[in-house]
Amino acid sequence: MSLSLGDTFHVPSGERAGYWIVNSISGNGQTFSRRIKDASGDKRLLWGPSPAPLMKLGAKKISVDAIGRVRPAND
């Protein structure tokens, strides 16, 4: 799975279950994401996992179209 700014991914279970949007990416590949429902802009709500923990959680990249349909991104 590749992630870039603005991409959406889904974590199916656990404490961080839900839909997330990539907000920023650091030089070492760590992604900082916020929940899809969060519009506050509060940096304290960012979640910063590196790629390996994301994969262990079963995260999958998704695509959300203009009317809200969710589909697997498959890339």
C-alpha positions as CSV (number, residue, x, y, z in Angstrom):
1,M,0.0,0.0,0.0
2,S,1.3,3.4,-0.9
3,L,0.1,6.5,1.0
4,S,0.5,10.2,0.1
5,L,-1.0,13.4,1.4
6,G,-4.8,13.4,1.3
7,D,-5.1,9.6,0.9
8,T,-7.7,7.8,3.0
9,F,-7.3,4.4,4.8
10,H,-9.4,2.2,7.0
11,V,-8.3,0.5,10.2
12,P,-10.8,-2.3,10.8
13,S,-10.5,-3.0,14.5
14,G,-8.8,-1.9,17.7
15,E,-8.5,1.4,19.6
16,R,-7.8,3.3,16.3
17,A,-10.6,1.6,14.3
18,G,-12.2,3.9,11.7
19,Y,-11.4,6.0,8.6
20,W,-8.3,8.2,8.5
21,I,-6.9,10.8,6.1
22,V,-3.1,11.3,5.7
23,N,-2.3,14.8,6.9
24,S,1.5,14.9,6.6
25,I,4.5,12.5,6.1
26,S,7.8,12.9,7.8
27,G,11.2,12.3,6.2
28,N,11.5,8.8,7.8
29,G,8.2,7.7,6.3
30,Q,6.1,8.1,9.4
31,T,2.5,9.2,8.4
32,F,0.5,11.6,10.5
33,S,-3.2,11.2,10.0
34,R,-6.5,12.5,11.4
35,R,-9.9,10.9,11.6
36,I,-12.1,11.5,8.6
37,K,-14.7,13.2,10.8
38,D,-12.2,15.6,12.4
39,A,-12.4,19.2,11.0
40,S,-10.9,20.9,14.0
41,G,-7.3,21.2,12.8
42,D,-6.1,20.4,16.3
43,K,-2.6,18.9,15.9
44,R,-3.0,17.0,19.2
45,L,-5.5,14.7,17.5
46,L,-3.0,13.5,14.9
47,W,-2.0,9.8,14.9
48,G,1.5,9.1,13.7
49,P,2.1,5.4,13.1
50,S,5.0,4.2,10.9
51,P,4.1,1.8,8.0
52,A,4.8,-1.5,9.8
53,P,2.3,-0.9,12.7
54,L,-0.3,0.2,10.1
55,M,0.0,-3.1,8.3
56,K,-0.2,-5.1,11.5
57,L,-3.5,-3.4,12.3
58,G,-4.8,-4.5,8.9
59,A,-5.1,-1.0,7.5
60,K,-6.3,-0.8,3.9
61,K,-6.2,2.1,1.5
62,I,-9.6,3.2,0.3
63,S,-11.1,5.6,-2.2
64,V,-14.1,7.7,-1.3
65,D,-15.9,9.3,-4.3
66,A,-17.8,12.6,-4.4
67,I,-21.1,11.1,-3.1
68,G,-19.4,9.1,-0.3
69,R,-19.1,5.6,-1.8
70,V,-16.2,3.7,-0.3
71,R,-14.2,1.4,-2.4
72,P,-10.8,-0.4,-2.0
73,A,-8.0,1.5,-3.7
74,N,-6.0,-1.6,-4.6
75,D,-2.6,0.0,-5.0
